[in-house]
Amino acid sequence: MNESRGRHCLKRFLPVFLAVLLLGTTFAGAAEVNYAYPTAKSKKGLYVCPGMEEDAVELGIRHATINLSVGDFMPAKAYRNSTHCVKFKYGGKTYWFAKNTLERYDSELNRLAQNDVLVTAILLLPNRTDDLKNLIYPSARGKSAYYYQWNMTDPSAVQTLKAIVTFFQRRYSNKNGARIVGWIVGNEVNNSTYWNWAGNISVDTYVDLYAAQVAAVYSAARSVYANARIYICLDHYWSVGNGSGWYAGRTILTKFASRAAGKGLKKGSWNIAYHPYNISQYVVDIMSSSDAVTNSVNTRIITMKNLNVLTNYVKSKYTSNCRIILSEQGYSSVTAGRDTSDGQAQNIALAYYIAQQNSMVDALILHRHVDNAGEGEKYGLYTGTGIETAAWKKPSWTAYKYADTTKKNTYTAYAASQAKKLLGKKVTKVVRVRSARLKKLSSLNWSKNYTNRFTPYGASAGFYYNAGVYTVTRDRSRNSNLPLGFTRKGKINCKSRKKLGFGISANGISGGKAYVTLRLWSGNRKYYEGTGTIGTGKWYYAYVDLKKWAYRKNITKVDIVVSSEGNGWTSGGSVSVRGLGTRK
């Protein structure tokens, strides 16, 4: 969780004896839903900027994280009523969850679910000074930190924890809809000083508290969804720390495994969310040399360069059932005032290739989607205005979009060569892409017409059909970088009729030009991409000739998408299509 990546030392205090309460935590009994943990179509992930889910789909994202911060969804006492909150009863007590926050979560998760994106929740406890301060471990209260250790010695606080997890897992366990499939408990817990502050206590007491919290989350989540995955969270400091507030990741992992086993969590029942940042967040090059990053199990730091140290260690100690997600890492497009956007693009692609080749890693989740003004580093795939409003795409956007495809660019070519040098094997290209320019026609005259089954795509507000024309209007509240258009599912056979085209009209784009993309899918891993630029305010007719595309006889989905390419949409933004068809 990157706010500021500095590390500070604390004086060590004497160990404190502690009996941690689990309040009857049990791992037996039937869950409410029992579908298998879903299989993702790739390892490509992103901390998606809220409201930009359609852009994540354009990138081909298959994994995402969402922050569930107690400070966002559990309001102050004055707002705990049916007007402002949803009521939830658990263990004989009533809990209140803020409606406006739930509506935002609903929107984000539903948009991601429509495109089979797997979402893992990050459960965070910020400071509370009201009647919920009992949620924070007593010795942690009063010191400023980003997040705090849960108070596992207070039965009421433990029950609140389990109520929260149960509520959200129950709300988001729809196999075919909005769903949370995993939980990251806390953030970078080996750096307690900033990210999981528990006070000046011994490391053994600290890990016992954290293990109890993980066990409680496991129990609550799996009582609802039988195959929810639970993760502990570590940063990139593997064998270095000061032993007081900042601990070596391996130390925490070893102690956690022992204590978790004593609480019923055996090997393979818990997982790891790791943050393999570079040694410095302002050094963009993964392949840079440092004596702190080695291939020894005693390496001080684990980055993407020596990721095998982590995965080999975990596999040997905790079995291959202990799955790893790389839930946060980023590469800055500005370093010491210099533009390093090309380096960012290369290294994002390289990070993906390294993760892709590692059988212990399930996902690489980039931080961030959009630059955040609160961070010195510029990690985003977009430049940002304000806190997190997308402005312009960086080269890294294109590099990440095509990283898992056969479409080449200078960034992915460099990254693939570096990955081969590092790993000793050629990277795998998951999606086969063929690209072409859209060709213009004066009119449409198709021998076979498929103008039906269209549904809206992207940031749409309205959708209607009239006299052979489908129209979608833009949601003016959404970011102007988001695409707008249509999707059509259903088989189209272009084996003998090799030309496929359509009519299109775009309105309300500043600058008078629209960027059009036609994507023809054959299954999930093969697509044909035709692109072109059109003017706005009148009809254009375009087609692609598919004679060289081997998969044209089994087109399963069509996307026709328009973007403003940074120019921005006006208040009257809309896109219309007609006459999708084929001919020889």
C-alpha positions as CSV (number, residue, x, y, z in Angstrom):
1,M,0.0,0.0,0.0
2,N,2.1,2.9,-1.3
3,E,1.6,6.2,0.5
4,S,5.3,6.8,1.3
5,R,7.7,3.9,1.2
6,G,10.1,5.1,3.9
7,R,11.0,2.8,6.8
8,H,11.6,3.9,10.4
9,C,13.0,2.2,13.4
10,L,11.5,1.9,16.9
11,K,13.0,1.0,20.3
12,R,12.3,-2.5,21.4
13,F,10.1,-3.0,24.5
14,L,9.9,-6.1,26.7
15,P,7.7,-8.9,25.5
16,V,4.1,-8.9,26.8
17,F,2.3,-12.1,27.6
18,L,-1.1,-12.3,25.8
19,A,-3.9,-14.9,25.5
20,V,-5.6,-14.3,22.1
21,L,-9.3,-15.0,21.9
22,L,-10.8,-16.6,18.8
23,L,-14.3,-16.7,20.1
24,G,-15.1,-20.1,18.9
25,T,-13.5,-19.8,15.5
26,T,-14.2,-23.0,13.7
27,F,-13.5,-24.3,10.2
28,A,-16.1,-27.0,10.1
29,G,-19.7,-26.9,8.7
30,A,-21.2,-26.4,5.3
31,A,-20.8,-23.1,3.5
32,E,-23.6,-21.1,2.0
33,V,-22.1,-21.3,-1.6
34,N,-19.7,-23.9,-2.8
35,Y,-18.6,-23.3,-6.4
36,A,-15.0,-23.9,-7.3
37,Y,-12.5,-21.1,-7.1
38,P,-12.7,-19.6,-10.6
39,T,-10.0,-19.9,-13.1
40,A,-8.8,-16.6,-14.6
41,K,-8.0,-16.2,-18.3
42,S,-4.6,-14.6,-17.5
43,K,-2.5,-13.3,-14.7
44,K,-2.9,-9.7,-15.7
45,G,-4.2,-7.6,-12.8
46,L,-4.7,-4.0,-11.7
47,Y,-5.8,-1.9,-8.7
48,V,-8.6,-0.5,-10.8
49,C,-9.4,3.2,-10.3
50,P,-13.1,3.3,-9.2
51,G,-15.3,4.3,-12.1
52,M,-12.8,3.2,-14.7
53,E,-13.7,-0.4,-14.9
54,E,-14.4,-0.3,-18.6
55,D,-10.8,0.9,-19.2
56,A,-9.6,-2.1,-17.2
57,V,-11.5,-4.3,-19.6
58,E,-9.9,-2.6,-22.5
59,L,-6.5,-3.5,-21.0
60,G,-7.5,-7.2,-20.6
61,I,-7.5,-7.2,-16.8
62,R,-8.5,-10.4,-15.2
63,H,-7.6,-9.7,-11.5
64,A,-8.3,-6.7,-9.4
65,T,-8.2,-5.7,-5.7
66,I,-10.6,-3.5,-3.9
67,N,-9.9,-1.7,-0.6
68,L,-12.5,-2.4,2.1
69,S,-11.6,0.1,4.8
70,V,-13.6,0.2,8.0
71,G,-13.4,4.0,7.8
72,D,-15.4,4.0,4.6
73,F,-18.2,1.6,5.3
74,M,-18.8,1.8,9.1
75,P,-19.9,5.4,9.8
76,A,-20.0,7.4,13.0
77,K,-22.8,6.6,15.5
78,A,-25.0,9.5,14.3
79,Y,-25.4,8.0,10.9
80,R,-26.1,4.4,11.9
81,N,-29.7,4.3,10.9
82,S,-31.9,3.0,8.1
83,T,-31.7,6.3,6.2
84,H,-27.9,6.2,5.8
85,C,-27.1,2.5,6.3
86,V,-27.9,-1.1,5.6
87,K,-28.7,-3.0,8.8
88,F,-27.1,-6.4,9.3
89,K,-27.6,-8.7,12.3
90,Y,-24.9,-11.1,13.3
91,G,-24.3,-13.0,16.6
92,G,-27.2,-11.2,18.2
93,K,-25.9,-7.8,17.5
94,T,-26.8,-5.2,14.9
95,Y,-24.2,-3.7,12.5
96,W,-24.6,-0.8,10.1
97,F,-23.0,-0.4,6.7
98,A,-23.0,2.9,4.8
99,K,-25.4,2.8,1.8
100,N,-23.4,5.3,-0.3
101,T,-20.2,3.2,0.1
102,L,-22.0,0.0,-0.7
103,E,-23.5,1.5,-3.8
104,R,-20.0,2.3,-5.0
105,Y,-18.7,-1.2,-4.3
106,D,-21.8,-2.6,-6.0
107,S,-21.1,-0.5,-9.1
108,E,-17.4,-1.4,-9.2
109,L,-17.9,-5.1,-8.6
110,N,-20.7,-5.5,-11.0
111,R,-18.8,-3.9,-13.9
112,L,-15.8,-6.1,-13.2
113,A,-17.9,-9.3,-12.9
114,Q,-19.4,-8.6,-16.3
115,N,-16.0,-9.3,-17.7
116,D,-14.9,-12.2,-15.5
117,V,-12.5,-10.2,-13.4
118,L,-11.6,-11.9,-10.2
119,V,-11.7,-9.5,-7.2
120,T,-9.7,-9.9,-4.0
121,A,-10.7,-7.6,-1.1
122,I,-8.1,-5.9,1.1
123,L,-9.4,-5.5,4.6
124,L,-8.1,-2.4,6.3
125,L,-8.5,-0.8,9.7
126,P,-7.8,3.0,9.8
127,N,-7.8,5.0,13.0
128,R,-11.0,5.3,15.0
129,T,-11.5,7.7,18.0
130,D,-15.2,7.1,18.4
131,D,-17.0,4.1,20.0
132,L,-15.3,1.8,17.5
133,K,-11.8,2.5,18.8
134,N,-12.1,-0.8,20.6
135,L,-11.4,-2.4,17.1
136,I,-7.8,-1.2,17.4
137,Y,-5.4,-3.2,19.6
138,P,-5.1,-1.2,22.8
139,S,-1.3,-0.5,22.7
140,A,-1.7,0.9,19.2
141,R,-4.1,3.6,20.0
142,G,-2.8,7.2,20.1
143,K,0.0,6.8,17.5
144,S,-0.5,8.0,13.9
145,A,-0.2,5.2,11.4
146,Y,-2.0,4.5,8.1
147,Y,-3.6,1.3,9.4
148,Y,-3.8,-0.7,12.6
149,Q,-3.8,-4.2,14.0
150,W,-7.2,-5.6,14.9
151,N,-7.9,-6.0,18.6
152,M,-8.2,-9.8,18.9
153,T,-8.3,-9.6,22.7
154,D,-11.7,-8.0,22.8
155,P,-14.6,-10.4,22.1
156,S,-16.8,-7.6,20.7
157,A,-14.0,-6.5,18.3
158,V,-13.5,-10.1,17.1
159,Q,-17.2,-10.5,16.5
160,T,-17.3,-7.2,14.6
161,L,-14.5,-8.5,12.4
162,K,-16.3,-11.7,11.6
163,A,-19.6,-9.8,11.0
164,I,-17.9,-7.5,8.5
165,V,-16.4,-10.4,6.5
166,T,-19.6,-12.4,6.6
167,F,-21.6,-9.4,5.4
168,F,-19.4,-8.6,2.4
169,Q,-18.8,-12.2,1.5
170,R,-22.5,-12.9,1.5
171,R,-23.2,-9.7,-0.5
172,Y,-20.6,-10.6,-3.1
173,S,-20.7,-14.3,-3.6
174,N,-22.7,-14.5,-6.8
175,K,-21.1,-17.1,-9.1
176,N,-22.3,-15.2,-12.2
177,G,-22.3,-11.7,-10.7
178,A,-20.5,-9.4,-8.3
179,R,-18.2,-11.4,-6.2
180,I,-15.2,-11.3,-3.9
181,V,-13.2,-14.5,-4.2
182,G,-10.4,-13.7,-1.8
183,W,-9.3,-11.7,1.2
184,I,-6.0,-10.0,2.0
185,V,-5.8,-9.4,5.7
186,G,-4.2,-6.1,6.5
187,N,-1.3,-4.5,4.6
188,E,2.4,-5.2,4.6
189,V,2.2,-6.6,8.1
190,N,6.0,-7.0,8.4
191,N,6.1,-3.2,8.5
192,S,3.9,-2.7,11.5
193,T,5.1,0.8,12.2
194,Y,3.1,2.2,9.2
195,W,0.8,-0.4,7.8
196,N,-0.4,-2.6,10.7
197,W,0.5,-0.7,13.9
198,A,0.1,-2.8,17.0
199,G,2.1,-0.8,19.5
200,N,5.4,-1.5,21.2
201,I,4.9,-5.3,21.7
202,S,7.1,-8.3,21.1
203,V,7.1,-9.9,17.6
204,D,5.7,-13.1,19.0
205,T,2.7,-11.2,20.5
206,Y,2.3,-9.3,17.3
207,V,2.3,-12.4,15.1
208,D,-0.1,-14.2,17.5
209,L,-2.5,-11.3,17.1
210,Y,-2.2,-11.3,13.4
211,A,-2.6,-15.1,13.1
212,A,-5.8,-14.9,15.1
213,Q,-7.1,-12.2,12.8
214,V,-6.4,-14.3,9.7
215,A,-8.0,-17.3,11.3
216,A,-11.1,-15.3,12.1
217,V,-11.3,-13.9,8.5
218,Y,-10.8,-17.5,7.2
219,S,-13.7,-18.8,9.4
220,A,-16.1,-16.0,8.5
221,A,-15.4,-15.9,4.7
222,R,-15.5,-19.7,4.3
223,S,-18.7,-20.0,6.2
224,V,-20.3,-18.2,3.3
225,Y,-18.1,-19.2,0.3
226,A,-16.4,-22.5,0.7
227,N,-13.4,-21.8,-1.5
228,A,-12.6,-18.2,-0.6
229,R,-8.8,-17.7,-0.5
230,I,-7.2,-15.9,2.5
231,Y,-3.9,-14.1,2.1
232,I,-1.3,-12.7,4.5
233,C,0.4,-9.5,3.2
234,L,4.2,-8.9,3.1
235,D,6.3,-6.2,1.5
236,H,9.6,-6.7,-0.4
237,Y,12.0,-6.7,2.6
238,W,12.7,-10.4,3.0
239,S,15.6,-10.8,5.5
240,V,16.1,-7.3,6.8
241,G,14.3,-5.3,9.5
242,N,15.1,-3.7,12.9
243,G,13.1,-6.3,14.9
244,S,10.8,-3.7,16.4
245,G,7.9,-2.5,14.3
246,W,9.7,-3.3,11.1
247,Y,10.4,-7.0,10.6
248,A,12.0,-9.2,8.0
249,G,9.2,-10.7,5.8
250,R,10.7,-14.2,6.2
251,T,10.6,-13.9,10.0
252,I,6.9,-12.9,10.0
253,L,6.1,-15.7,7.5
254,T,7.9,-18.4,9.6
255,K,6.3,-17.3,12.9
256,F,2.9,-16.9,11.3
257,A,2.9,-20.4,9.8
258,S,3.7,-21.9,13.2
259,R,1.0,-19.9,15.0
260,A,-1.6,-20.3,12.3
261,A,-1.2,-24.1,12.5
262,G,-2.0,-23.9,16.2
263,K,-5.2,-22.1,15.3
264,G,-6.3,-24.7,12.8
265,L,-4.8,-23.2,9.6
266,K,-2.5,-25.9,8.2
267,K,-0.1,-25.6,5.2
268,G,-2.0,-24.8,2.0
269,S,-5.0,-23.3,3.7
270,W,-3.6,-19.8,3.7
271,N,-1.9,-17.8,0.9
272,I,0.5,-14.9,0.4
273,A,0.0,-11.5,-1.1
274,Y,3.4,-10.1,-1.8
275,H,4.7,-6.7,-2.9
276,P,7.9,-7.1,-4.9
277,Y,8.8,-3.4,-5.5
278,N,12.3,-2.6,-6.7
279,I,14.9,-1.7,-4.0
280,S,14.0,1.9,-4.5
281,Q,10.6,3.0,-6.0
282,Y,12.5,5.6,-8.0
283,V,14.7,3.0,-9.7
284,V,12.4,1.9,-12.6
285,D,14.7,-0.9,-13.9
286,I,13.9,-4.4,-12.6
287,M,17.2,-5.7,-14.0
288,S,19.4,-3.1,-12.2
289,S,22.2,-4.6,-10.0
290,S,22.3,-4.4,-6.2
291,D,23.9,-6.5,-3.5
292,A,20.6,-6.4,-1.7
293,V,18.9,-8.3,-4.5
294,T,20.5,-11.8,-5.0
295,N,19.4,-15.3,-5.7
296,S,20.3,-16.4,-2.2
297,V,17.5,-17.4,0.2
298,N,19.1,-14.8,2.5
299,T,18.7,-12.0,0.1
300,R,17.7,-8.8,1.8
301,I,15.1,-7.8,-0.7
302,I,12.9,-9.7,-3.1
303,T,11.9,-7.9,-6.3
304,M,10.6,-9.2,-9.6
305,K,14.2,-9.9,-10.6
306,N,14.7,-12.6,-7.9
307,L,11.1,-13.6,-7.4
308,N,12.1,-17.3,-7.7
309,V,13.7,-16.9,-4.2
310,L,10.2,-16.3,-2.7
311,T,8.3,-18.9,-4.8
312,N,10.9,-21.7,-4.3
313,Y,11.0,-21.0,-0.6
314,V,7.2,-21.0,-0.2
315,K,6.8,-24.2,-2.4
316,S,9.4,-26.1,-0.3
317,K,8.2,-24.9,3.1
318,Y,4.4,-24.6,2.6
319,T,3.7,-26.7,-0.5
320,S,2.4,-25.5,-3.9
321,N,-1.1,-25.2,-2.5
322,C,0.1,-21.9,-0.8
323,R,-0.7,-19.6,-3.7
324,I,1.0,-16.3,-4.3
325,I,-0.5,-13.1,-5.8
326,L,1.7,-10.1,-6.4
327,S,-0.9,-7.7,-5.1
328,E,1.1,-4.5,-5.3
329,Q,4.0,-3.2,-7.3
330,G,4.6,-0.3,-9.6
331,Y,7.2,1.5,-11.7
332,S,7.3,5.3,-11.8
333,S,7.1,7.3,-15.1
334,V,9.0,10.2,-13.4
335,T,12.3,9.7,-11.6
336,A,14.1,12.6,-10.0
337,G,12.3,15.0,-12.4
338,R,13.3,12.9,-15.4
339,D,10.7,11.4,-17.8
340,T,11.1,7.6,-17.4
341,S,7.8,6.7,-19.1
342,D,9.5,4.4,-21.6
343,G,11.3,2.6,-18.8
344,Q,8.0,2.3,-17.0
345,A,6.4,0.7,-20.0
346,Q,9.2,-1.8,-20.5
347,N,9.4,-2.8,-16.9
348,I,5.6,-3.3,-16.5
349,A,5.7,-5.7,-19.4
350,L,8.8,-7.4,-18.0
351,A,7.1,-7.8,-14.6
352,Y,4.1,-9.4,-16.3
353,Y,6.3,-11.9,-18.2
354,I,8.2,-12.9,-15.0
355,A,4.9,-13.5,-13.2
356,Q,3.4,-15.3,-16.2
357,Q,6.3,-17.8,-16.3
358,N,6.1,-18.6,-12.5
359,S,3.7,-21.5,-11.7
360,M,3.4,-20.4,-8.0
361,V,2.1,-17.0,-9.0
362,D,-1.6,-16.5,-9.8
363,A,-1.8,-12.8,-10.5
364,L,0.3,-9.6,-11.0
365,I,-1.8,-6.7,-9.8
366,L,-0.3,-3.3,-10.8
367,H,-0.3,-0.2,-8.6
368,R,-1.8,2.1,-10.0
369,H,-4.3,2.7,-12.8
370,V,-4.0,6.5,-12.5
371,D,-1.3,8.7,-11.0
372,N,-2.2,9.8,-7.5
373,A,-1.3,13.3,-6.4
374,G,-0.7,12.1,-2.9
375,E,2.3,10.0,-4.0
376,G,5.7,11.2,-5.2
377,E,6.0,8.3,-7.6
378,K,4.0,8.3,-10.8
379,Y,2.9,4.7,-11.0
380,G,-0.2,5.1,-13.1
381,L,-0.9,3.9,-16.6
382,Y,-2.5,7.4,-17.0
383,T,-1.4,10.8,-15.9
384,G,-3.7,12.2,-13.3
385,T,-5.3,15.4,-12.3
386,G,-6.4,15.9,-8.7
387,I,-6.2,12.9,-6.5
388,E,-6.9,10.2,-9.1
389,T,-8.7,11.5,-12.3
390,A,-7.3,10.1,-15.5
391,A,-6.0,12.6,-18.1
392,W,-3.7,11.0,-20.7
393,K,-2.5,7.5,-21.5
394,K,1.1,6.8,-20.9
395,P,3.2,4.3,-23.1
396,S,2.7,1.8,-20.2
397,W,-1.0,1.6,-21.0
398,T,-0.3,0.2,-24.5
399,A,2.6,-2.0,-23.2
400,Y,0.4,-3.6,-20.6
401,K,-2.6,-4.0,-22.9
402,Y,-0.6,-6.0,-25.4
403,A,1.8,-7.7,-23.0
404,D,0.0,-11.1,-23.1
405,T,-0.7,-10.9,-26.8
406,T,1.2,-11.7,-30.0
407,K,1.0,-8.0,-31.1
408,K,4.5,-6.6,-30.9
409,N,5.7,-3.1,-29.8
410,T,9.1,-1.9,-28.7
411,Y,8.2,-2.1,-25.0
412,T,7.0,-5.7,-25.1
413,A,9.8,-6.8,-27.4
414,Y,12.4,-5.4,-25.0
415,A,10.7,-7.0,-22.0
416,A,10.4,-10.4,-23.7
417,S,14.1,-10.4,-24.4
418,Q,15.0,-9.4,-20.8
419,A,12.6,-12.0,-19.4
420,K,14.2,-14.7,-21.6
421,K,17.7,-13.6,-20.4
422,L,16.6,-13.7,-16.8
423,L,14.5,-16.9,-16.8
424,G,16.2,-18.8,-19.6
425,K,13.0,-19.5,-21.5
426,K,10.8,-17.7,-24.1
427,V,7.7,-16.0,-22.7
428,T,4.3,-17.3,-23.5
429,K,1.8,-15.2,-25.5
430,V,-1.6,-16.0,-24.3
431,V,-3.8,-14.2,-26.8
432,R,-3.3,-14.4,-30.6
433,V,-3.9,-11.0,-32.2
434,R,-4.0,-10.0,-35.8
435,S,-4.3,-6.2,-36.5
436,A,-5.4,-4.2,-39.5
437,R,-6.6,-0.8,-40.5
438,L,-10.4,-0.4,-41.1
439,K,-11.1,0.2,-44.8
440,K,-13.7,2.7,-45.9
441,L,-16.7,2.0,-48.1
442,S,-19.1,4.4,-49.7
443,S,-22.2,2.4,-48.6
444,L,-23.2,-1.0,-47.3
445,N,-24.4,-3.9,-49.4
446,W,-24.0,-7.1,-47.5
447,S,-25.0,-10.6,-48.6
448,K,-25.5,-11.6,-44.9
449,N,-26.7,-9.2,-42.2
450,Y,-26.0,-9.6,-38.5
451,T,-27.4,-6.4,-37.2
452,N,-29.0,-7.8,-34.0
453,R,-28.2,-8.9,-30.5
454,F,-26.2,-5.7,-29.8
455,T,-25.8,-4.6,-26.1
456,P,-24.1,-1.5,-24.9
457,Y,-20.4,-1.4,-24.1
458,G,-18.5,1.0,-22.0
459,A,-19.6,4.1,-20.1
460,S,-23.2,4.2,-21.4
461,A,-26.2,6.0,-20.0
462,G,-28.9,5.1,-22.6
463,F,-29.4,2.5,-25.2
464,Y,-32.1,2.2,-27.9
465,Y,-32.9,0.7,-31.3
466,N,-34.8,2.4,-34.1
467,A,-35.2,1.5,-37.8
468,G,-32.2,-0.7,-38.0
469,V,-29.9,1.6,-36.0
470,Y,-28.6,0.9,-32.5
471,T,-27.6,4.0,-30.4
472,V,-25.8,4.3,-27.1
473,T,-25.4,7.6,-25.3
474,R,-22.6,8.4,-22.9
475,D,-22.8,8.7,-19.2
476,R,-21.6,12.3,-18.7
477,S,-20.5,11.6,-15.1
478,R,-17.8,9.2,-16.2
479,N,-14.2,9.9,-17.2
480,S,-13.8,11.1,-20.8
481,N,-11.2,8.4,-21.5
482,L,-13.7,5.6,-21.1
483,P,-14.8,3.9,-24.4
484,L,-18.3,3.8,-25.7
485,G,-19.9,1.3,-28.1
486,F,-21.5,-2.1,-28.6
487,T,-20.9,-5.8,-28.1
488,R,-22.6,-8.7,-29.9
489,K,-22.3,-12.3,-28.8
490,G,-23.3,-15.0,-31.2
491,K,-21.6,-17.0,-34.0
492,I,-20.6,-15.4,-37.3
493,N,-19.1,-17.5,-40.1
494,C,-16.8,-15.6,-42.5
495,K,-15.3,-18.7,-44.1
496,S,-16.6,-17.9,-47.6
497,R,-17.8,-14.3,-47.1
498,K,-14.5,-12.8,-45.9
499,K,-15.4,-9.1,-45.7
500,L,-17.1,-7.9,-42.5
501,G,-18.2,-4.3,-42.0
502,F,-20.6,-1.9,-40.5
503,G,-21.9,1.7,-40.5
504,I,-21.0,4.0,-37.6
505,S,-21.7,7.5,-36.5
506,A,-20.1,9.2,-33.5
507,N,-21.2,12.5,-32.0
508,G,-20.1,14.8,-29.3
509,I,-16.3,14.3,-29.3
510,S,-14.1,17.4,-28.8
511,G,-11.8,18.0,-31.7
512,G,-14.1,16.4,-34.2
513,K,-12.3,13.0,-34.4
514,A,-13.2,9.6,-33.0
515,Y,-11.0,6.5,-32.7
516,V,-12.8,3.3,-33.7
517,T,-11.8,-0.2,-32.8
518,L,-13.5,-3.4,-34.2
519,R,-12.6,-6.5,-32.3
520,L,-13.6,-9.9,-33.6
521,W,-13.2,-12.7,-31.0
522,S,-12.9,-16.4,-31.7
523,G,-13.1,-17.8,-28.2
524,N,-11.1,-16.1,-25.4
525,R,-7.6,-16.1,-26.8
526,K,-7.9,-15.2,-30.5
527,Y,-9.0,-11.9,-31.9
528,Y,-8.8,-9.7,-34.9
529,E,-8.5,-6.0,-34.3
530,G,-9.3,-3.4,-36.9
531,T,-8.7,0.3,-36.1
532,G,-9.3,3.6,-37.7
533,T,-10.2,7.3,-37.2
534,I,-13.4,8.9,-38.3
535,G,-14.9,12.4,-38.1
536,T,-17.9,13.1,-36.0
537,G,-21.4,14.0,-36.8
538,K,-21.9,11.9,-39.9
539,W,-22.1,8.3,-41.1
540,Y,-19.1,6.3,-42.1
541,Y,-18.9,2.8,-43.6
542,A,-15.9,0.6,-42.8
543,Y,-14.9,-3.1,-43.2
544,V,-12.0,-5.5,-42.7
545,D,-10.9,-8.3,-45.1
546,L,-10.5,-11.5,-43.1
547,K,-9.0,-13.7,-45.8
548,K,-5.7,-14.0,-43.9
549,W,-7.3,-14.7,-40.4
550,A,-7.5,-18.4,-39.8
551,Y,-10.3,-18.1,-37.2
552,R,-12.8,-16.2,-39.3
553,K,-15.2,-19.1,-39.6
554,N,-15.9,-19.1,-35.9
555,I,-16.3,-15.5,-34.7
556,T,-18.0,-15.7,-31.3
557,K,-18.2,-12.0,-30.3
558,V,-18.0,-8.6,-31.9
559,D,-17.0,-5.4,-30.1
560,I,-17.4,-2.0,-31.9
561,V,-15.8,0.6,-29.6
562,V,-15.2,4.4,-29.9
563,S,-12.9,6.4,-27.8
564,S,-12.1,10.1,-27.7
565,E,-8.3,9.5,-27.5
566,G,-7.9,12.2,-24.9
567,N,-10.0,14.9,-26.7
568,G,-12.9,14.4,-24.4
569,W,-16.6,13.9,-24.9
570,T,-19.1,16.7,-24.9
571,S,-22.5,16.6,-23.3
572,G,-24.2,15.1,-26.3
573,G,-21.8,12.1,-26.7
574,S,-23.3,9.1,-28.5
575,V,-22.4,6.3,-30.9
576,S,-24.7,4.6,-33.5
577,V,-24.2,1.5,-35.6
578,R,-26.1,-0.1,-38.4
579,G,-25.7,-2.8,-41.0
580,L,-23.2,-5.2,-39.5
581,G,-22.7,-7.8,-42.2
582,T,-20.5,-9.9,-44.5
583,R,-19.9,-10.4,-48.2
584,K,-17.4,-12.0,-50.5
